[in-house]
């Protein structure tokens, strides 16, 4: 059966159809007359791989500035990943503030305490080590954090966040009440320390 070089391998769906037939190049009925485009099938192309263009329809870059105290809607994950400044105030109101941060590899936020406000932090990209405690010499609470982790710093707790990964640590922080002046932008950690 397989000794005839012109017959080829039989298709299991087509009984002994010759492979090299000039008049019927696709003898398998499952491959015969397949339309190149089916208008009724909405997702013909896989979204698994990015397109060749640099932007897709979902890549919306916003101007990173303080939009408060006006009503505001944002894709917080995309805005956080887009931010490359050490700190950017994205929204400042009377009772709440949203800031974006990007901490370089090996850097930290800096050991600090907020006596009169609570703070919420969510990691969007990267990994780090959170330390908290009642005194700056006794940071007895420690936890590793990474993408999609969040933590809360109660008022009056000393705290620090150290980037332990090999990429910038991208996060957003919510202060209640606001901690920084409206429109705050600190390009580097040194800029933030100079502004204190």
HELIX and SHEET records of a PDB file:
HELIX    1   1 UNK A   76  UNK A   82  1                                   7    
HELIX    2   2 UNK A  189  UNK A  195  1                                   7    
SHEET    1   A 6 UNK A 150  UNK A 153  0                                        
SHEET    2   A 6 UNK A 118  UNK A 125 -1                                        
SHEET    3   A 6 UNK A 169  UNK A 176 -1                                        
SHEET    4   A 6 UNK A  97  UNK A 103 -1                                        
SHEET    5   A 6 UNK A  87  UNK A  92 -1                                        
SHEET    6   A 6 UNK A 185  UNK A 186 -1                                        
SHEET    1   B 4 UNK A 112  UNK A 113  0                                        
SHEET    2   B 4 UNK A 158  UNK A 163 -1                                        
SHEET    3   B 4 UNK A 127  UNK A 133 -1                                        
SHEET    4   B 4 UNK A 141  UNK A 146 -1                                        
END                                                                             
